[in-house]
Amino acid sequence: MKLWKIFIATLAVVLFLSGCNSPEFTSAKVYLGQRDLDQAEEWFLKALETEPTNSEVPFMLGAHVYKDQKKWEQMNVMFNRSLAIDNRFEKTITGIRHTEWQNIYNKGANAYNEFVGSEEKPQETLNLAIKVFNIALTIDPTEILTYGILATCYLLSEDIENAKIYFQKAIDMDPQDEVNYKSLSGIYLNEENYDAALDIIQKARKIDPQNADLAQQMANIYYNTDKKDLALQTFQEALNLNPDNFDLIYNIGIMYYQAKDFSAATPWFEKAYEKIPDDLEIIKLLVNCYQKLEDLKNVETYAKKALEIEPDSRTLIMALYKSLLDQGKGNSDEVKNLLKKLE
């Protein structure tokens, strides 16, 4: 009799605590309190059938069973089911999703940074980052930040198709972020799909017309499609936005050089030389330009600088030798020594 009274008393307490909840929901919460997640899941699923309009049932199943089991897809299914009934738990669901996303995202970011900072560039580390960022997307597909970095990971892994997919998704999620436009345009540029590359970069420049990197990318596209006038114009636009950019200065010089406008090319190579005075390629270009312009003194000056870096170059020795001869220095010891090297 005492045992029966105890059972009745216990049942009364449970009924009092559960209010009008079904026995299935009550049982699920009891098992949840005991941390028996398998049994809790079983009874929550039964409660979904008996209380189909109670948003707390799918919320509890998602927040306290599937989240703890790291069954992210099931968690989101339950959260969405709860929100479809009413918005009682909307703020809590948003908070849970963000917290879990952030925890997972940070793990992916750690793996990504480890890969980028490593000289060996271990593929397994990059694969881990890709795996974790995909989990982050599963947890909360509305977090824009995940798409761009996942696309970058695929690009580094040379999975070009997935890189294109996720850069495009990043653009669709945030049409104002020009970084993803540039990355996607770069992929199409490497694939020699110039129309797609140009279309994307034009959209990016509308968003940020003062971005020198975007202007430079557009100039590269024009250059590769043999639109030299547009390329030169756009390189100049980029340089106006970033006057200290060595690559832009060099590229403008190269364009004039390829057009055989050596008088126009020379000042740009001089500017490039000022920035990187030990760049052998720049010095050789200056030697060539001054040879074409028949500026013997500057041929001598830059040929000597180049020979300090590449002392056995017959081409440079010959350039110096001829410049000295043409300056009337044929009887100098320097010319005689150069001649011996050429023999």
Backbone torsions as a table, in degrees:
resi	resn	phi	psi	omega
1	MET	NA	-43.1	179.1
2	LYS	-61.4	-40.4	179.6
3	LEU	-62.9	-40.0	179.6
4	TRP	-64.7	-41.4	178.8
5	LYS	-64.0	-40.3	178.3
6	ILE	-62.3	-43.9	179.9
7	PHE	-61.0	-44.8	179.5
8	ILE	-61.6	-41.9	-179.2
9	ALA	-65.1	-42.6	179.8
10	THR	-64.0	-44.2	178.9
11	LEU	-60.1	-39.9	-180.0
12	ALA	-63.6	-40.5	178.6
13	VAL	-63.2	-45.7	-179.6
14	VAL	-60.7	-44.4	-179.8
15	LEU	-64.4	-36.9	178.9
16	PHE	-64.5	-44.3	-178.5
17	LEU	-68.1	-37.4	-174.0
18	SER	-85.1	-10.2	-179.7
19	GLY	60.6	-124.5	-177.4
20	CYS	-98.5	16.3	178.1
21	ASN	-65.1	151.6	177.5
22	SER	-70.1	158.7	175.9
23	PRO	-57.9	-33.7	-179.6
24	GLU	-64.1	-44.4	179.8
25	PHE	-66.9	-41.5	178.5
26	THR	-61.3	-44.6	179.1
27	SER	-62.5	-40.4	179.7
28	ALA	-59.8	-42.4	-179.1
29	LYS	-69.9	-33.3	176.4
30	VAL	-64.4	-47.7	178.1
31	TYR	-63.6	-34.3	178.1
32	LEU	-64.4	-41.6	176.8
33	GLY	-61.9	-28.9	178.3
34	GLN	-86.9	0.2	-178.0
35	ARG	61.1	28.6	173.0
36	ASP	-94.5	85.2	-171.3
37	LEU	-68.7	-31.6	179.7
38	ASP	-65.2	-46.8	177.9
39	GLN	-68.0	-37.5	178.1
40	ALA	-60.8	-44.8	178.7
41	GLU	-59.4	-45.0	-178.4
42	GLU	-58.4	-44.3	-176.0
43	TRP	-79.2	-30.3	173.6
44	PHE	-63.7	-40.8	178.8
45	LEU	-63.1	-37.4	176.0
46	LYS	-67.7	-38.6	-179.6
47	ALA	-64.8	-31.1	176.8
48	LEU	-58.9	-33.1	-179.2
49	GLU	-78.0	-36.1	-177.2
50	THR	-85.2	-24.6	179.0
51	GLU	-127.9	65.9	-173.8
52	PRO	-68.1	-15.2	-179.1
53	THR	-107.1	8.0	178.9
54	ASN	-94.0	106.1	-175.9
55	SER	-66.8	-18.0	-179.3
56	GLU	-69.3	-29.9	-176.9
57	VAL	-64.4	-56.5	178.6
58	PRO	-64.9	-31.9	176.9
59	PHE	-61.2	-49.2	-179.1
60	MET	-61.9	-40.9	-179.9
61	LEU	-63.5	-42.4	179.9
62	GLY	-71.2	-43.9	-171.7
63	ALA	-79.6	-29.9	-171.3
64	HIS	-117.6	-7.7	176.2
65	VAL	-116.7	-64.9	-174.2
66	TYR	-66.3	-35.3	176.9
67	LYS	-62.9	-46.1	-178.8
68	ASP	-68.1	-27.5	177.7
69	GLN	-86.4	-2.0	-178.3
70	LYS	59.5	33.2	174.1
71	LYS	-94.6	79.3	-167.6
72	TRP	-65.9	-39.7	-179.2
73	GLU	-63.7	-45.2	178.2
74	GLN	-63.9	-37.1	177.9
75	MET	-57.8	-47.4	-177.8
76	ASN	-68.0	-35.1	176.1
77	VAL	-59.4	-43.7	-179.6
78	MET	-69.7	-40.2	177.6
79	PHE	-61.4	-44.1	-180.0
80	ASN	-65.4	-35.7	178.5
81	ARG	-66.2	-40.6	178.4
82	SER	-63.4	-45.4	-178.6
83	LEU	-67.7	-27.1	177.9
84	ALA	-70.0	-24.2	179.4
85	ILE	-83.0	-51.8	175.7
86	ASP	-163.6	177.4	-175.6
87	ASN	-106.8	25.0	-179.0
88	ARG	-56.2	-37.0	-173.5
89	PHE	-109.9	17.8	-173.9
90	GLU	-59.6	-48.8	-178.5
91	LYS	-62.7	-40.8	-179.9
92	THR	-66.4	-42.3	178.8
93	ILE	-61.7	-44.8	178.5
94	THR	-60.3	-42.7	179.3
95	GLY	-64.6	-42.3	179.3
96	ILE	-63.9	-47.3	-179.5
97	ARG	-58.4	-45.6	-177.3
98	HIS	-66.0	-42.8	-179.3
99	THR	-63.2	-46.0	-179.4
100	GLU	-67.6	-39.4	176.5
101	TRP	-60.3	-45.9	-177.3
102	GLN	-62.5	-42.5	179.3
103	ASN	-60.8	-45.3	-179.9
104	ILE	-70.4	-42.4	179.9
105	TYR	-58.0	-42.7	-179.5
106	ASN	-62.0	-35.4	176.5
107	LYS	-65.2	-41.3	177.0
108	GLY	-64.1	-41.8	-179.9
109	ALA	-63.7	-38.1	177.5
110	ASN	-62.5	-43.0	178.8
111	ALA	-66.4	-41.2	178.7
112	TYR	-61.5	-47.1	-179.8
113	ASN	-64.7	-35.6	177.2
114	GLU	-64.1	-41.3	178.9
115	PHE	-65.3	-48.6	-177.6
116	VAL	-63.1	-37.0	-177.3
117	GLY	-83.4	-3.6	-177.2
118	SER	-95.2	137.0	175.8
119	GLU	-69.2	-32.3	-176.8
120	GLU	-76.6	-23.3	-177.3
121	LYS	50.2	62.8	-177.7
122	PRO	-66.3	126.3	-177.8
123	GLN	-62.8	-33.6	-178.4
124	GLU	-64.1	-32.0	177.7
125	THR	-69.2	-41.3	177.4
126	LEU	-66.1	-38.9	177.7
127	ASN	-62.5	-38.4	178.1
128	LEU	-63.2	-44.1	179.0
129	ALA	-59.5	-44.2	179.5
130	ILE	-61.4	-44.8	-179.7
131	LYS	-60.7	-46.1	-175.9
132	VAL	-69.0	-40.4	178.8
133	PHE	-66.0	-32.7	174.8
134	ASN	-66.0	-36.8	175.4
135	ILE	-63.8	-42.2	179.1
136	ALA	-58.7	-39.7	177.7
137	LEU	-65.6	-37.7	178.1
138	THR	-63.3	-41.2	-178.9
139	ILE	-64.9	-48.1	-179.8
140	ASP	-146.4	94.5	-178.8
141	PRO	-71.8	-3.4	178.6
142	THR	-90.0	-6.4	179.2
143	GLU	-79.5	106.7	-172.4
144	ILE	-62.3	-35.9	-172.1
145	LEU	-57.6	-29.1	-174.9
146	THR	-67.4	-35.8	-170.5
147	TYR	-65.1	-45.7	-177.6
148	GLY	-65.3	-43.6	-177.6
149	ILE	-72.7	-32.6	175.5
150	LEU	-65.9	-42.6	176.9
151	ALA	-60.2	-40.4	178.5
152	THR	-63.2	-40.8	177.4
153	CYS	-62.0	-43.6	177.6
154	TYR	-62.9	-38.6	179.0
155	LEU	-63.9	-44.4	178.2
156	LEU	-64.5	-28.9	178.9
157	SER	-85.5	1.9	-179.4
158	GLU	62.9	26.6	171.2
159	ASP	-94.1	79.9	-168.6
160	ILE	-66.4	-38.4	-177.4
161	GLU	-63.8	-45.7	177.1
162	ASN	-66.9	-34.2	176.5
163	ALA	-60.0	-45.0	179.1
164	LYS	-63.5	-42.1	-178.4
165	ILE	-59.9	-47.0	-173.3
166	TYR	-81.1	-27.8	171.2
167	PHE	-65.6	-39.6	177.9
168	GLN	-65.4	-40.1	177.0
169	LYS	-63.6	-38.8	178.1
170	ALA	-62.3	-40.9	178.3
171	ILE	-65.6	-42.6	179.1
172	ASP	-63.0	-36.8	-179.3
173	MET	-73.2	-37.7	-178.2
174	ASP	-138.7	86.1	-176.4
175	PRO	-66.8	-7.1	-177.7
176	GLN	-97.0	-1.9	-179.1
177	ASP	-93.8	102.4	-173.8
178	GLU	-71.8	-16.9	-177.9
179	VAL	-60.5	-43.8	-178.6
180	ASN	-68.5	-33.9	174.8
181	TYR	-59.8	-46.7	-177.6
182	LYS	-61.9	-43.3	-179.5
183	SER	-63.2	-45.4	-179.3
184	LEU	-67.3	-39.9	177.1
185	SER	-61.8	-39.0	178.5
186	GLY	-61.6	-37.5	177.5
187	ILE	-63.4	-48.0	-179.8
188	TYR	-65.0	-33.4	177.5
189	LEU	-64.5	-43.4	177.7
190	ASN	-64.6	-31.1	178.1
191	GLU	-82.7	-0.4	-177.6
192	GLU	61.8	26.8	172.4
193	ASN	-93.4	77.0	-168.3
194	TYR	-70.0	-33.2	179.7
195	ASP	-62.7	-45.9	179.4
196	ALA	-66.2	-41.0	-179.9
197	ALA	-61.5	-43.9	-178.6
198	LEU	-68.9	-41.2	179.9
199	ASP	-58.5	-43.6	-177.9
200	ILE	-68.8	-42.7	-176.7
201	ILE	-71.0	-30.5	175.6
202	GLN	-64.1	-40.6	177.3
203	LYS	-63.6	-40.0	-179.9
204	ALA	-65.6	-39.7	-178.5
205	ARG	-69.8	-26.5	174.2
206	LYS	-66.5	-33.6	179.2
207	ILE	-73.8	-42.5	-175.3
208	ASP	-137.0	79.0	-176.7
209	PRO	-68.9	-13.6	-179.8
210	GLN	-94.9	9.9	-177.7
211	ASN	-87.6	113.2	-177.3
212	ALA	-66.3	-36.2	-179.1
213	ASP	-63.0	-40.0	179.1
214	LEU	-66.8	-41.1	177.7
215	ALA	-62.8	-40.3	179.2
216	GLN	-64.1	-40.8	178.4
217	GLN	-64.0	-40.8	177.4
218	MET	-62.5	-40.7	178.2
219	ALA	-62.5	-39.7	177.9
220	ASN	-61.8	-39.3	178.7
221	ILE	-64.5	-46.2	177.9
222	TYR	-59.7	-41.0	-179.4
223	TYR	-62.0	-43.3	-177.9
224	ASN	-73.2	-17.2	177.2
225	THR	-102.0	16.2	174.6
226	ASP	62.5	28.3	173.6
227	LYS	-99.1	72.2	-168.6
228	LYS	-64.3	-39.0	-179.7
229	ASP	-63.5	-45.1	177.9
230	LEU	-65.7	-37.7	178.9
231	ALA	-61.8	-48.1	-179.1
232	LEU	-62.6	-43.5	178.7
233	GLN	-60.6	-42.3	-175.8
234	THR	-76.9	-34.2	172.2
235	PHE	-59.5	-40.3	179.1
236	GLN	-66.2	-39.4	176.0
237	GLU	-59.6	-44.6	179.8
238	ALA	-62.7	-40.9	-179.4
239	LEU	-66.8	-36.5	176.3
240	ASN	-60.7	-32.7	179.3
241	LEU	-81.6	-24.9	-178.4
242	ASN	-142.4	78.6	-170.5
243	PRO	-64.7	-18.1	-176.4
244	ASP	-97.7	8.0	-175.4
245	ASN	-76.6	113.6	-177.6
246	PHE	-61.2	-44.7	-176.7
247	ASP	-59.6	-39.5	179.5
248	LEU	-66.7	-44.2	177.7
249	ILE	-59.5	-45.9	-179.5
250	TYR	-63.7	-45.1	-177.3
251	ASN	-63.9	-39.0	178.0
252	ILE	-64.3	-41.8	176.1
253	GLY	-60.3	-42.1	-179.9
254	ILE	-63.2	-39.5	-179.0
255	MET	-64.5	-42.5	176.1
256	TYR	-66.1	-37.6	-179.6
257	TYR	-63.7	-44.8	179.4
258	GLN	-65.8	-27.7	177.0
259	ALA	-83.7	3.0	-179.8
260	LYS	63.1	25.3	174.4
261	ASP	-97.0	77.6	-171.1
262	PHE	-70.3	-31.1	177.7
263	SER	-67.3	-31.8	176.8
264	ALA	-79.8	-33.8	-177.8
265	ALA	-70.2	-37.5	-172.1
266	THR	-56.8	-47.3	179.9
267	PRO	-59.8	-33.3	179.2
268	TRP	-70.3	-39.5	177.2
269	PHE	-69.0	-31.6	175.2
270	GLU	-63.9	-42.5	177.8
271	LYS	-63.7	-40.4	178.7
272	ALA	-64.8	-40.1	179.5
273	TYR	-63.2	-39.1	178.6
274	GLU	-60.4	-34.4	-178.9
275	LYS	-79.3	-39.5	-179.8
276	ILE	-132.9	84.2	-173.2
277	PRO	-71.7	-12.1	179.3
278	ASP	-103.8	16.2	178.3
279	ASP	-82.5	107.4	-174.7
280	LEU	-61.6	-38.0	-178.3
281	GLU	-62.2	-42.0	178.5
282	ILE	-63.2	-43.9	-178.0
283	ILE	-64.1	-41.2	178.7
284	LYS	-63.2	-39.1	178.1
285	LEU	-63.5	-38.3	177.1
286	LEU	-65.7	-39.9	176.3
287	VAL	-58.7	-46.9	-178.7
288	ASN	-63.7	-43.8	-179.6
289	CYS	-62.0	-46.7	-177.5
290	TYR	-69.0	-28.2	172.9
291	GLN	-63.9	-45.1	-179.9
292	LYS	-64.0	-33.2	-179.2
293	LEU	-87.1	-2.4	180.0
294	GLU	57.4	37.0	175.5
295	ASP	-94.2	86.4	-169.8
296	LEU	-63.7	-38.5	-178.0
297	LYS	-63.0	-44.2	179.5
298	ASN	-71.8	-31.5	172.8
299	VAL	-58.5	-46.8	179.3
300	GLU	-60.0	-46.7	-176.6
301	THR	-59.5	-49.6	-174.0
302	TYR	-80.5	-28.6	175.1
303	ALA	-64.4	-38.9	177.4
304	LYS	-65.5	-41.1	178.2
305	LYS	-63.1	-40.6	-179.3
306	ALA	-67.7	-37.7	-179.0
307	LEU	-69.3	-21.9	173.9
308	GLU	-65.1	-29.4	-179.2
309	ILE	-92.9	-38.1	-177.7
310	GLU	-129.4	76.4	-169.8
311	PRO	-67.7	-18.6	-176.2
312	ASP	-101.4	10.5	-178.6
313	SER	-73.6	115.0	179.6
314	ARG	-65.5	-34.2	179.7
315	THR	-62.6	-44.5	179.7
316	LEU	-70.4	-39.3	177.5
317	ILE	-60.9	-42.7	179.6
318	MET	-65.4	-40.4	179.2
319	ALA	-61.9	-43.4	179.2
320	LEU	-67.2	-43.7	-179.7
321	TYR	-57.8	-48.1	-177.7
322	LYS	-66.7	-38.6	-179.4
323	SER	-65.2	-37.2	179.0
324	LEU	-70.4	-41.9	177.6
325	LEU	-59.3	-46.4	-176.5
326	ASP	-69.1	-18.2	175.4
327	GLN	-88.7	3.7	179.3
328	GLY	80.1	25.2	-179.2
329	LYS	-106.5	29.8	-174.9
330	GLY	-64.0	-23.1	-177.6
331	ASN	-95.4	4.0	-178.0
332	SER	-75.4	154.7	177.9
333	ASP	-62.4	-33.7	-179.8
334	GLU	-61.4	-44.2	179.6
335	VAL	-65.8	-40.3	179.7
336	LYS	-63.2	-39.5	179.0
337	ASN	-67.5	-36.4	177.5
338	LEU	-66.4	-40.0	179.6
339	LEU	-62.1	-39.7	178.4
340	LYS	-61.9	-38.8	179.2
341	LYS	-67.5	-28.2	-178.7
342	LEU	-83.7	-18.0	-178.3
343	GLU	-73.2	NA	NA
